[in-house]
């Protein structure tokens, strides 16, 4: 049998064709399979990338929200801490100058050896309350749920709910005056945030957050300390209403300056005889707080009592006298003893009984000015204290004081503005004018039976130091109590005359 003929038969040809078609199909399938594999792989990569991006964005926004929330939270924490610190001083009659920060690693949730915090004073007390919720290492109920420790716990729990591992480590806390009315709590944290899948993370990010907390509406601890807890005064920023400039009329002549409540001769008393009785029946305190306004005609005789009432050398005399118009009294008190301050021939002058008057004689100018009563002064107001000691016109007066104490100085029980807080504010906010001052209410001190200093200026921090003051022109006093007094520099600052 011929073997070659057998191999070349019809069956072999069919097999060769089958192998060819099989190879062809395989060749066609390989690119297709590669294409499908590439598409599947690419789609999976794209999906993984998009998921990672969304997850990283979510972590980023979470960290940014943490920063914003901390700034808002610390404003509340700081306000509560300031309120409690003030109450601590007021209720315990104990200033904070020597208070020391009590760092407890458990209570404060910090590494006390690696955390920077204020050491002493009011800033230390406020920092401890804000961070730990304690004072003298004792829990303060008013700070419950309002401390940095509790805020950190809340943030870390919130992160766990989103499958983020959040770790916040406090590096530094500072309490710094911003200006006279606000202070900041500046916090530097180290934030470590990791997505639990390990896709995204923030490692060792240093974040500094600053709050702005107002002292408006808080009690002034110094005022209460100095009155032994008898008087509580709240800090408000406003005008003390000492603008004495409204002219009521002018005269053609006069001498010296005077302040007092108006006593109208023509309408209030009716005759010189009654004026004599008035002088006899009233004390020197009453007469010295009264300006006699004469508006009458006729011919009457002056007796000795009336003459004494207008004589500055007599024990009892009026503060001053005004003659309205061209008075034709044959017995004008000014023709007898014109030795008390006076203005004559006053024109365009209308006044009511008991109005506060200021007789102002400057050279050729003789003016009657509307004054204010001591009881009408707004003693609730505080203003920025920026006295420097270089005020023109006071060079002959010794000045050993700084401006008024800041809120922190007042918590510390200080009568002056301290360099410590000035330097902090200047370094952080370039603002050295952080002191505040107010006018004391002398009558309120008397009513509370608090020992008074009669000749001291009524600017609070200087009054407590018994710095001398002079009567303010144009502010009337209740009979028997001193006139409002100011030291030279504050009189110049407020554009007010003294020495009436």
C-alpha positions as CSV (number, residue, x, y, z in Angstrom):
1,X,0.0,0.0,0.0
2,X,1.2,3.5,-0.9
3,X,1.6,5.4,2.4
4,X,2.0,8.9,0.7
5,X,-1.3,8.4,-1.0
6,X,-3.0,7.6,2.2
7,X,-1.7,10.9,3.9
8,X,-2.9,13.0,1.1
9,X,-6.4,11.7,1.1
10,X,-9.6,13.6,1.7
11,X,-9.6,13.1,5.5
12,X,-6.3,14.7,6.0
13,X,-7.3,17.8,4.1
14,X,-10.3,18.2,6.3
15,X,-8.2,18.0,9.4
16,X,-5.8,20.7,8.1
17,X,-8.7,23.0,7.4
18,X,-10.0,22.5,11.0
19,X,-6.7,23.3,12.5
20,X,-6.5,26.5,10.4
21,X,-9.9,27.7,11.4
22,X,-9.2,27.0,15.1
23,X,-6.0,29.0,14.9
24,X,-7.8,31.8,13.2
25,X,-10.5,31.9,15.9
26,X,-7.9,31.9,18.6
27,X,-6.0,34.8,16.9
28,X,-9.2,36.7,16.7
29,X,-10.2,36.0,20.4
30,X,-6.9,37.1,21.9
31,X,-7.2,40.8,20.9
32,X,-10.8,40.8,22.0
33,X,-9.9,39.2,25.4
34,X,-7.1,41.7,25.8
35,X,-9.4,44.6,24.9
36,X,-12.0,43.4,27.5
37,X,-9.3,42.9,30.1
38,X,-7.9,46.4,29.5
39,X,-11.4,47.9,29.7
40,X,-12.2,46.1,32.9
41,X,-8.8,47.0,34.5
42,X,-9.1,50.7,33.4
43,X,-12.6,51.0,34.7
44,X,-11.7,49.5,38.1
45,X,-8.7,51.9,38.4
46,X,-10.9,54.9,37.5
47,X,-13.5,53.9,40.1
48,X,-10.8,53.4,42.7
49,X,-9.3,56.8,41.9
50,X,-12.7,58.5,42.2
51,X,-13.4,56.8,45.5
52,X,-10.1,57.8,46.9
53,X,-10.6,61.4,45.8
54,X,-14.0,61.6,47.4
55,X,-12.6,60.1,50.6
56,X,-9.7,62.4,50.7
57,X,-12.0,65.4,50.0
58,X,-14.2,64.3,52.8
59,X,-11.3,64.1,55.2
60,X,-10.1,67.5,54.1
61,X,-13.4,69.2,54.7
62,X,-13.7,67.5,58.0
63,X,-10.4,69.0,59.2
64,X,-11.5,72.4,57.9
65,X,-14.8,72.2,59.8
66,X,-12.8,71.3,62.9
67,X,-10.8,74.5,62.6
68,X,-14.0,76.7,62.2
69,X,-15.8,74.9,65.0
70,X,-12.9,75.4,67.4
71,X,-12.9,79.2,66.7
72,X,-16.6,79.4,67.5
73,X,-16.4,77.2,70.5
74,X,-13.5,79.0,72.1
75,X,-15.4,82.3,72.0
76,X,-18.1,80.7,74.2
77,X,-15.5,79.0,76.5
78,X,-13.6,82.2,76.9
79,X,-16.7,84.2,77.8
80,X,-17.7,81.7,80.4
81,X,-14.2,81.6,81.8
82,X,-14.0,85.4,82.1
83,X,-17.4,85.5,83.8
84,X,-16.4,82.8,86.4
85,X,-13.0,84.4,86.9
86,X,-14.7,87.8,87.7
87,X,-17.2,86.1,90.0
88,X,-14.3,84.3,91.7
89,X,-12.6,87.6,92.5
90,X,-15.9,89.4,93.5
91,X,-17.3,86.6,95.7
92,X,-14.0,85.7,97.3
93,X,-12.6,89.2,97.4
94,X,-9.4,87.6,96.2
95,X,-7.5,89.1,93.2
96,X,-5.8,86.8,90.7
97,X,-2.4,88.4,90.5
98,X,-0.7,85.4,92.1
99,X,-2.9,82.7,90.7
100,X,-1.0,79.8,89.2
101,X,-2.1,77.5,86.4
102,X,-2.9,74.0,87.8
103,X,-2.1,71.5,85.1
104,X,-3.6,68.0,85.6
105,X,-2.9,65.6,82.8
106,X,-6.1,63.7,83.4
107,X,-8.4,66.6,83.9
108,X,-6.9,68.7,81.1
109,X,-6.2,65.8,78.7
110,X,-2.7,67.2,77.9
111,X,0.9,66.4,78.4
112,X,1.7,69.0,81.0
113,X,5.4,68.8,80.4
114,X,5.0,69.5,76.6
115,X,2.2,72.0,76.6
116,X,2.8,75.8,76.9
117,X,0.3,77.7,79.0
118,X,0.2,81.0,81.0
119,X,1.9,80.6,84.3
120,X,0.4,83.2,86.6
121,X,-2.4,85.8,86.9
122,X,-5.8,86.3,85.3
123,X,-4.6,84.8,82.0
124,X,-3.6,81.6,83.8
125,X,-7.0,81.3,85.5
126,X,-8.9,81.9,82.3
127,X,-6.7,79.4,80.4
128,X,-7.2,76.7,83.1
129,X,-10.9,77.2,83.0
130,X,-11.0,77.1,79.2
131,X,-8.8,74.0,78.9
132,X,-9.6,71.9,81.9
133,X,-12.8,73.4,83.4
134,X,-11.1,73.7,86.8
135,X,-9.9,76.4,89.1
136,X,-7.5,75.6,91.9
137,X,-7.6,72.1,90.4
138,X,-11.3,71.9,91.3
139,X,-14.1,71.2,88.8
140,X,-16.2,74.3,88.0
141,X,-19.8,73.4,87.2
142,X,-20.3,76.5,85.0
143,X,-17.6,75.1,82.6
144,X,-19.2,71.6,82.2
145,X,-19.4,70.8,78.5
146,X,-17.6,74.0,77.7
147,X,-13.9,73.1,77.8
148,X,-11.3,72.3,75.2
149,X,-10.9,68.8,76.7
150,X,-14.6,68.0,76.1
151,X,-14.5,69.6,72.7
152,X,-11.5,67.4,71.7
153,X,-13.4,64.3,72.8
154,X,-16.5,65.3,70.8
155,X,-14.4,65.9,67.6
156,X,-12.6,62.5,68.0
157,X,-16.0,60.8,68.5
158,X,-17.4,62.5,65.4
159,X,-14.4,61.4,63.4
160,X,-14.9,57.8,64.4
161,X,-18.4,58.0,63.1
162,X,-17.0,58.8,59.7
163,X,-14.3,56.1,59.9
164,X,-11.6,58.8,60.5
165,X,-9.0,58.4,63.3
166,X,-8.6,61.9,64.7
167,X,-5.9,62.8,67.2
168,X,-5.7,66.5,68.5
169,X,-2.7,67.4,70.6
170,X,-2.6,70.8,72.3
171,X,0.8,72.5,71.9
172,X,0.1,76.0,73.3
173,X,-2.7,78.1,74.8
174,X,-2.4,81.9,75.2
175,X,-4.9,84.4,76.7
176,X,-4.1,87.8,75.2
177,X,-5.9,91.3,75.2
178,X,-6.8,92.4,71.7
179,X,-7.9,95.9,72.7
180,X,-9.6,97.6,75.6
181,X,-12.9,95.7,75.1
182,X,-11.9,92.2,73.7
183,X,-9.4,89.4,74.4
184,X,-8.3,86.4,72.4
185,X,-7.6,82.8,73.3
186,X,-5.0,81.7,70.9
187,X,-4.7,77.9,70.6
188,X,-2.1,75.9,68.7
189,X,-3.0,72.3,68.1
190,X,-1.2,69.5,66.3
191,X,-3.8,67.5,64.3
192,X,-3.3,63.9,63.1
193,X,-6.1,62.7,60.9
194,X,-6.2,59.3,59.1
195,X,-8.8,57.6,57.0
196,X,-9.3,54.1,58.4
197,X,-8.8,52.5,55.0
198,X,-5.3,54.1,54.8
199,X,-6.1,56.0,51.6
200,X,-5.8,59.5,53.0
201,X,-4.2,61.2,56.0
202,X,-3.0,64.5,57.5
203,X,0.1,64.0,59.6
204,X,1.3,66.4,62.3
205,X,-0.5,69.5,61.0
206,X,0.1,72.5,63.2
207,X,-3.1,74.6,63.3
208,X,-3.4,78.0,65.2
209,X,-6.9,79.2,66.1
210,X,-7.8,82.6,67.6
211,X,-11.1,83.7,69.2
212,X,-12.4,87.2,69.9
213,X,-14.3,87.4,73.2
214,X,-15.8,90.7,74.5
215,X,-15.7,91.9,78.1
216,X,-18.7,94.2,77.6
217,X,-21.4,93.3,80.2
218,X,-19.0,91.7,82.6
219,X,-18.6,92.9,86.2
220,X,-15.7,95.1,87.0
221,X,-13.8,93.1,89.6
222,X,-11.6,96.0,90.7
223,X,-14.6,98.2,91.6
224,X,-16.0,95.5,93.8
225,X,-12.7,94.8,95.4
226,X,-12.2,98.5,96.3
227,X,-15.7,98.7,97.8
228,X,-15.3,95.5,99.8
229,X,-18.1,93.9,97.8
230,X,-20.6,96.6,98.5
231,X,-21.0,97.9,94.9
232,X,-21.1,95.9,91.7
233,X,-20.5,97.7,88.5
234,X,-20.8,96.3,85.0
235,X,-18.5,97.3,82.2
236,X,-20.1,99.3,79.3
237,X,-18.4,101.4,76.6
238,X,-20.2,104.8,76.3
239,X,-20.0,108.5,76.9
240,X,-20.0,109.8,80.5
241,X,-21.9,113.0,79.3
242,X,-19.5,115.6,80.6
243,X,-19.8,117.9,77.6
244,X,-20.4,121.3,79.2
245,X,-20.6,123.9,76.5
246,X,-24.2,125.1,75.9
247,X,-24.2,128.9,76.5
248,X,-27.4,130.4,78.0
249,X,-26.5,134.0,77.9
250,X,-23.7,136.6,78.1
251,X,-22.9,139.6,80.3
252,X,-21.0,142.8,79.9
253,X,-18.8,142.3,83.0
254,X,-17.9,139.8,85.7
255,X,-15.2,138.1,87.6
256,X,-14.0,134.6,88.5
257,X,-15.8,131.3,87.7
258,X,-18.6,129.6,89.7
259,X,-21.0,126.6,89.6
260,X,-24.2,126.2,91.4
261,X,-28.0,125.7,91.2
262,X,-30.0,128.7,90.2
263,X,-31.9,130.6,92.9
264,X,-34.3,133.1,91.2
265,X,-34.7,136.3,93.3
266,X,-37.7,137.8,91.5
267,X,-39.8,134.7,91.0
268,X,-38.5,132.5,93.8
269,X,-38.4,134.9,96.7
270,X,-40.1,138.1,95.9
271,X,-38.3,140.6,98.1
272,X,-34.9,141.4,99.6
273,X,-36.4,140.7,103.0
274,X,-37.2,137.1,102.0
275,X,-33.7,136.9,100.5
276,X,-32.3,137.9,103.9
277,X,-34.4,135.2,105.5
278,X,-33.1,132.6,103.0
279,X,-29.5,133.5,103.8
280,X,-30.1,133.3,107.5
281,X,-32.0,130.0,107.4
282,X,-29.7,128.0,105.2
283,X,-26.3,126.5,105.9
284,X,-23.0,127.4,104.3
285,X,-23.1,124.1,102.3
286,X,-26.5,125.1,100.7
287,X,-25.4,128.6,99.9
288,X,-22.0,127.5,98.5
289,X,-23.9,125.3,96.0
290,X,-26.2,128.1,94.9
291,X,-26.0,130.9,92.2
292,X,-28.2,133.8,93.0
293,X,-30.0,135.2,89.8
294,X,-31.4,138.7,90.4
295,X,-34.1,140.0,88.1
296,X,-35.9,142.8,89.9
297,X,-36.3,146.6,90.0
298,X,-37.2,149.1,92.7
299,X,-35.5,150.8,95.5
300,X,-34.9,148.6,98.6
301,X,-32.2,148.7,101.3
302,X,-29.7,145.9,101.7
303,X,-29.2,144.7,105.2
304,X,-26.1,143.1,106.7
305,X,-27.2,139.6,106.1
306,X,-27.6,140.1,102.4
307,X,-24.2,141.8,102.3
308,X,-22.6,138.8,104.0
309,X,-24.2,136.4,101.5
310,X,-22.3,138.0,98.6
311,X,-19.0,138.4,100.5
312,X,-16.6,135.5,99.9
313,X,-14.9,136.4,103.2
314,X,-18.0,135.7,105.3
315,X,-18.6,132.2,106.6
316,X,-21.8,131.8,104.5
317,X,-22.1,133.1,101.0
318,X,-23.5,132.2,97.6
319,X,-21.3,130.5,95.0
320,X,-21.9,133.3,92.6
321,X,-24.4,135.9,91.4
322,X,-25.9,137.0,88.1
323,X,-27.7,140.3,87.4
324,X,-30.1,140.0,84.5
325,X,-30.3,143.0,82.3
326,X,-29.7,146.6,83.4
327,X,-30.7,146.1,87.1
328,X,-31.8,149.4,88.8
329,X,-31.8,148.2,92.3
330,X,-30.4,150.9,94.5
331,X,-29.1,148.1,96.7
332,X,-27.5,145.8,94.3
333,X,-25.4,143.2,96.2
334,X,-22.7,143.7,93.6
335,X,-22.5,147.4,94.7
336,X,-21.7,146.2,98.2
337,X,-19.3,143.3,98.1
338,X,-18.6,142.1,94.6
339,X,-16.2,139.6,96.0
340,X,-18.0,136.4,94.9
341,X,-17.9,135.3,91.2
342,X,-20.4,137.3,89.2
343,X,-21.8,138.3,85.8
344,X,-23.7,141.5,85.3
345,X,-26.1,142.8,82.7
346,X,-26.8,139.3,81.4
347,X,-28.8,139.4,78.2
348,X,-30.6,136.7,76.2
349,X,-30.7,134.7,79.3
350,X,-33.5,132.4,80.3
351,X,-33.2,130.1,83.3
352,X,-35.5,128.1,85.6
353,X,-35.2,127.6,89.3
354,X,-32.6,124.9,90.3
355,X,-31.0,124.8,86.9
356,X,-27.3,124.1,87.1
357,X,-25.4,127.2,86.0
358,X,-21.7,127.7,85.3
359,X,-20.5,131.3,85.4
360,X,-17.5,131.4,83.0
361,X,-15.3,134.5,82.9
362,X,-12.4,134.3,80.5
363,X,-10.9,137.7,79.8
364,X,-13.5,139.8,78.1
365,X,-15.9,136.9,77.7
366,X,-18.6,136.6,80.4
367,X,-20.8,133.7,79.7
368,X,-23.5,131.8,81.6
369,X,-23.4,128.1,80.6
370,X,-25.8,125.3,81.2
371,X,-24.2,122.8,83.6
372,X,-25.2,119.3,84.7
373,X,-26.1,117.9,88.1
374,X,-23.7,115.3,89.6
375,X,-26.7,112.9,89.8
376,X,-27.2,113.2,86.1
377,X,-23.7,112.1,85.2
378,X,-23.6,108.6,83.6
379,X,-21.4,106.8,86.0
380,X,-22.0,103.4,84.3
381,X,-19.7,104.3,81.3
382,X,-16.2,103.1,80.7
383,X,-13.8,104.6,78.2
384,X,-10.4,103.7,76.9
385,X,-7.7,105.0,79.2
386,X,-4.9,106.6,77.2
387,X,-3.4,109.2,79.6
388,X,0.3,109.4,79.1
389,X,1.5,112.0,81.5
390,X,2.7,114.3,78.7
391,X,-0.5,116.3,78.5
392,X,0.2,120.0,77.8
393,X,-0.7,122.3,80.6
394,X,0.1,119.8,83.4
395,X,3.8,119.8,83.2
396,X,4.1,121.2,86.7
397,X,2.1,118.4,88.2
398,X,3.9,115.2,89.2
399,X,2.7,112.1,87.3
400,X,3.8,108.7,88.5
401,X,0.9,106.7,87.1
402,X,0.2,104.9,83.9
403,X,-3.1,104.6,82.1
404,X,-6.0,102.8,83.7
405,X,-5.8,99.1,84.3
406,X,-7.0,96.6,81.6
407,X,-9.7,94.0,82.4
408,X,-7.0,91.5,83.2
409,X,-5.2,94.0,85.4
410,X,-8.5,94.5,87.3
411,X,-8.9,90.8,87.7
412,X,-5.3,90.9,89.2
413,X,-6.4,93.6,91.6
414,X,-4.0,96.2,90.0
415,X,-4.6,100.0,90.1
416,X,-2.5,100.6,87.0
417,X,-2.0,99.3,83.5
418,X,0.7,96.7,83.6
419,X,3.5,96.2,81.1
420,X,2.8,92.5,81.1
421,X,-0.5,92.7,79.3
422,X,0.5,95.8,77.2
423,X,3.4,93.8,75.8
424,X,1.2,90.8,75.0
425,X,-1.4,93.0,73.1
426,X,1.4,94.9,71.3
427,X,3.2,91.8,70.2
428,X,0.1,90.0,68.9
429,X,-2.2,92.9,67.8
430,X,0.0,96.0,67.8
431,X,-2.4,97.7,70.2
432,X,-1.0,99.1,73.5
433,X,-4.3,101.0,74.4
434,X,-6.0,98.3,76.4
435,X,-6.6,100.2,79.7
436,X,-10.1,101.3,80.7
437,X,-11.4,103.8,83.3
438,X,-14.7,105.1,84.7
439,X,-15.9,107.8,86.9
440,X,-16.8,106.8,90.5
441,X,-20.2,107.9,91.9
442,X,-19.2,109.7,95.1
443,X,-22.8,109.8,96.4
444,X,-23.1,106.0,95.9
445,X,-20.0,105.5,98.1
446,X,-21.5,107.7,100.8
447,X,-24.8,105.9,100.6
448,X,-23.1,102.5,101.1
449,X,-21.1,104.0,104.1
450,X,-17.8,103.4,102.3
451,X,-14.9,105.6,103.5
452,X,-14.4,108.4,101.0
453,X,-11.5,110.5,99.9
454,X,-12.9,114.1,99.6
455,X,-10.1,115.7,97.6
456,X,-9.3,112.8,95.2
457,X,-10.1,112.8,91.5
458,X,-13.1,110.8,90.6
459,X,-11.4,108.8,87.9
460,X,-11.7,105.3,89.5
461,X,-8.2,103.9,89.4
462,X,-6.7,107.2,90.5
463,X,-9.4,107.7,93.2
464,X,-8.4,104.4,94.8
465,X,-4.8,105.7,94.9
466,X,-6.0,109.1,96.4
467,X,-4.6,111.2,93.6
468,X,-5.7,114.8,94.1
469,X,-8.4,116.3,92.0
470,X,-10.0,119.8,91.5
471,X,-13.7,120.8,91.3
472,X,-15.1,120.5,87.8
473,X,-16.7,123.7,86.5
474,X,-20.3,123.2,85.4
475,X,-21.1,120.1,87.4
476,X,-23.4,121.0,90.3
477,X,-23.3,119.1,93.5
478,X,-25.9,118.2,96.0
479,X,-25.5,120.4,99.1
480,X,-23.2,118.9,101.6
481,X,-21.3,116.6,99.2
482,X,-18.2,117.5,97.2
483,X,-18.2,118.6,93.6
484,X,-17.0,116.2,90.9
485,X,-13.3,116.4,90.8
486,X,-10.7,115.6,88.1
487,X,-7.0,115.6,88.0
488,X,-5.3,118.0,85.5
489,X,-4.7,115.4,82.8
490,X,-8.2,114.0,82.7
491,X,-9.6,117.5,82.7
492,X,-7.6,118.3,79.6
493,X,-8.5,115.0,78.0
494,X,-12.2,115.7,78.5
495,X,-11.9,119.4,77.6
496,X,-13.3,120.5,81.0
497,X,-12.3,123.4,83.2
498,X,-11.5,122.9,86.9
499,X,-10.8,125.1,89.9
500,X,-14.2,127.0,90.0
